[in-house]
Amino acid sequence: MITTLDPSLENYAGTVSPSFSPRRAERRQASRSRRYRRRSLLWRESSLSRVRKCGRVRRGDLVAVRRGPNGAGFSGLTTCGSPWACPVCNAKIAAVRRLEVGAAVAAWMARGGAVLFVTRTLRHHRGHQLAQLWDGLAGAWRSMLGGKAWQTRKTALGLHGLVRVVETTTGDNGWHVHVHALLFISGDVSDDQVADFGGWSAARWSRAVVRQGLPAPLAVGQDVRVIRDVRDSALADYLAKMDESGRDADALGLELTHTQSKQARDVHATRPVWDLLTDVEKGDADALDRWHEWERVSKGRKQLMWSPGLRRDLLGAAPERSDEDIAGQDHHGEDLVLITADGWSYLVQHPPVIPKVLDAAEHSPSLLRQLLDDHSIPFLAPPPQRS
């Protein structure tokens, strides 16, 4: 019997605050600057109206700059809530999702369970349309997890539920759509059981893909690995570097949720979809067409899915928050300044200054005010905090 996880995943995700070394703070600022630069590009180039408004349109007369335990942010702006097409919303959503996944794995293992990390890929070429590949992958995944054969294997393996994430990269051979999944297993599993399940599920995956009208997948890229510890060396090919603060649960969730920092892993040379925006910045019209295809096909699709009941019954977590809710929640913390409508208009017209405002806010209120004064950005002092 799995006891209730206390605190819930949402509380865990909302209260774990980063500890920044100077080097990590510098990397954080560089990443934020890139995200905001890309979003300002999308204000002009996106085919989605919500993305064109995201972080640009005010909800009221004033925009607050807030600083809390997790850093600085803005309050009072519209958000699109897209984990696929908005680099800023993606970062907010991924930060919560990877903590949720990491906390879930850590809690499950603490109760004696094991986790299988499964990767299933498609065989593709440049002529394949993204919608064809994505729909084919979704259909094959549903097929693989259906029927009596799967139920028999599920029972034999002690599978209680899974978390599934779809990831897409792009390269010379076109769109590369694949799926990662964490399978939560009751008790331990032997290497023989893992190998047997891996071979059986790979064959089942291949048949399911072919039934979707796609080529049989290559053996390369299909993988099943057991995770018995959050620092298991078997994850070396998958996990980004462990977080400098040692939050192994966070790092474990990183592979499934964080898409903006990934690099090509092998000679097949695929890149994150976000890199298309770098090409768009350089005037690449083909890259813009591919980005618009990405926006059109990804819209409305769910990035991360928990099997029914896993969060509630096995991990004791509260109902999952939507991507839109996470991205739209105003930044928690203390208001440092209130930027006026005219001040925000200036920032929209000078987007490189926007992340610098947050960098300054994280350093000190006086540096923030000095930056705003240097750019002649009008702002107000926030009202006194209630005691």
Secondary structure, 3 states (H helix, E strand, C coil): CCCCCCCCHHHHHHHCCCCCCHHHHHHHHHHHHHHHHHHHHHHHHCCCHHHHHCCCCECCCCEEEEEECCEEEEECECCCCCCCCCHHHHHHHHHHHHHHHHHHHHHHHHCCCEEEEEEEECCCCCCCCHHHHHHHHHHHHHHHCCHHHHHHHHHHHCEEEEEEEEEEEEECCEEEEEEEEEEEECCCCCHHHHHHHHHHHHHHHHHHHHHCCCCCCCCCCCEEEEECCCCCHHHCCCCCCCCCCCCHHHHHHHHHHCCCCCCCCCCCCEEECCHHHHHHHCCCHHHHHHHHHHHHHHCCCCCEEECCCHHHHHCCCCCCCCHHHHHHCCCCCEEEEEECHHHHHHHHHCCCHHHHHHHHHHHCHHHHHHHHHHCCCCEECCCCCCC
